[in-house]
Amino acid sequence: MAAHPPFPGGTGPVPTRRGTRVNLIVLCAVALLILAVNVFGGADSPSDASRPSHARHAPQAAHASDSPAPRPLGRHLPRSRPVRLLIPEIRVSAPFTPLAIGRSGELEAPPAADVNLVGWHAKGASPGETGTSIIAGHVDTATSPAVFAELSELKKGDVFHVVRADRRKATFVVDTVETFEKDDFPDKRVYADTRRAEVRLITCAGDYDRTAKDYTENLVVFGHLT
């Protein structure tokens, strides 16, 4: 994943190299609860009465439908497990771990002990496949900055790559980099399926609210396969 995106928890920001603000002593968990509205189509959504009052949203895998799938737009690749994320602009070279939605409805977080690890929603589109692939990473951990500490430095036109298990390298270009208040997170825009092969890179952003024990914003990088 009331409209609350991923990543609770943390403490106040401090500066790091190249001016990036990093919030230390935080486990930027990917707390994404199942969407109240069915942005991916198919199955019926749970009623408001059955939802927790402060449920966080999560991406859902597309469900089978009797209707034919819309024709993909642009370049796309067959499904294949991602192996490594490469973002030359911010010196990221990180392996992937699959993330699943647990019993609580939250998307599992990448292990916090590994500061150089990203996770992907394994039931959703794989990077390069038609649809929206979700890649999440910690901004920092209890001891140091983490893999997405400098994600905010990306800008439109920057290029990043995903090395896949089929030995293909999927190359993506950044369309936009945006931050969203957690109380006004555009779930459909971020998580909804698309006819292009697209990726969302997501991490924590904004100030740390000590009362709520959570960040005030999330950073989302929107990109598409080139």
N, C-alpha and C positions, 0 to 999 in steps of 0.2 A: 503497500500500500505503500458523521463528522468528518472532514477532509484533512487528514494528517498523513504526510509522506513518510519515508523511511527515517532511520537514524536518530534514536534518542540518546541522551546522556552526554556528560562531559563537564569540563571546567572552563575558566576564562581563557581568552586568546592571548598568545604571545607572538612576536614577530620571529620569522625564520629567514633563511637566505632568500634573496630576490624579492623580499618584501611580502612573502606569503604569510598570512595569519594562520596559525595552527593552534588548535585547542588541545592542550595536554591533559593527560590522565583521563582519557575518554576511550571507551570501547564503542566505536561508532557502529553499533549493530544494525543490521538491515531489518528493522522491525516493520515489515510490510504486510498489513493484514488484507484479507480478501476483499475486493471491491464490493461496495454495496450495489452499485450499478454494474450491469454486465457489459463492460466496455469491449469485451472480445466476442460477444455474440454467443448464441447457442443455449446454454442452460439458463434456467430461471434464476433470478437473484434472490437472496434471502430478504425477508421483510425487515422494515426498520425495527419492528418490535423484537426481532431475534438478534439484533446487532448490539454489541457493547456500545455504551454511550460515547466512548472515546476511541473507537476502533481505528487503527491505522490501516491504510490501504496497501494492497499488494497486487502485482500483476497476476493474471490468471492465464493458464494455457487455453488456446483456442479449442472449442468443442466441435465435435463432428456435427454437420448440418446436412439436411436434405438438399439445400440449395448449392449449386456449383460455386466453387471458390472464384472470386474475381480474378481477372487476368493480372498477373504481376506487371509492375511498371519498372522499367530500367533493368540494370544488370542484377542478377541474383545467382546464388550458388546453392547446390544441394545441401541438405542437412549434414553437419559434421561437428563433432565436439571441439570447442575451442581449447587450445593448449597454452598459448602465451599472448599477452597483451603488450604491444610495443607502442609507446607514445614518445617519439624522439624529442619533441619540443620541451618536454618536462622530464626527460631521462627516466622514463618508466619502462621496465622490462620485467613483467610479472607473470607467474603461472596462474592458471585458473583452478578453481574448485567449484563443483556443482552445488547449487543451493536449491533446497526444496522447501515447500511450505509445510510447517509442522502442525501438530495437533492443535496448537493455540491459534492457528491462522496466521502466524508470523512466518515470513521468509527467513530461513536460517541465515545467520551472519557468517562471513568467513572467519576462520579461527583467529582470535585476537592475538595469539602468541606469535604469529607470523606477520611482520609489518609489510612484507612484500608479496601480497597475495590478493587476487581479486576473485569475486564469485559471479556466477551467471545463473539466471533463472533457467534451470535445466529442462523444465516442462514447457518453456516458451520457445520462441524462435532462436536458433543458433546464429551466431554472428555471420552474416553473409547470406543467410536464408531469408526469403521473403517474409516480412513481418517486422515486429519490434523486438529486438533482443535487449535484455536488461542486464547490465554489468554494474556491480556495486563494489565499493571498496572503502576501507577505513581511511579517515583523514589523519588519524593518529591513534596511538595506543597508550597504555598506562606508562610507557617508558620512552616513547619517541614518536616523531612524525611517521606517518605510514604512507602507503602506496599512492593515495590520492591527495597528499598534502598540498600539491601545487596544481591541482586540476583547474582551479579558477584562472590560471594564467593562459589557458588555451583560448583561442579566438577563431572567428569565422575564417575558413580556408585552411586551417591547420590540418595535418594529416596524421592518422594513427592506423595501426595494423593489428589484425588478429591472426596469429598462426594457428591453423586448424589441424585436427588429427588426420585429415585426408591429404596433408602436406601442401595445401593451398594457403596462400597468404591473402586474406581479405583486407582490402585497403579502404578506409573510410575518410571522408572529409567532414570537418566540423561545419554544421549549418549555423548553430547559435549556441551560446553559453549563457544560461540564465539562472538566477536564484529566485526562489519562491518562498513566501511566508508559509509556515506549516498550516496555518488556519485558512489559507487560500491556495492550496496546492491543486494544479490543474490535472487531475487524475487521468481524464480521457486523453488529454493532449500528450501526456508522458507515456502512458501505458497502452493506449489503444492500438490495435493491430493496424498495419498499413499495407499498401500494395507494393511499396518499395522495400528493399532490404535496408533497414535502419537499426541504429543502436542508440541506447541511452546510457551514458556514464553518470552514476549518481553517487554523491557523498554528502557529508555535513557541510553546513555553511552558517554564516551569521554569528550572532552573539550567543553566549551560553546563559540560559536562564537558570539560576541556581535554585529558584523555588520549584520550577517544573522539572529540573534536572534533565534538561533537553536543550538542543540547539533551537534557535528561532527560525532558521531557514534551511533549505536544501539547495544544493547546486546540481544542476542537470546539464550535461553536454548532449546536444542533439547532433547526430551524424548520420550520413547515408553512404552506402557502398558506391565506390567509383569504379 
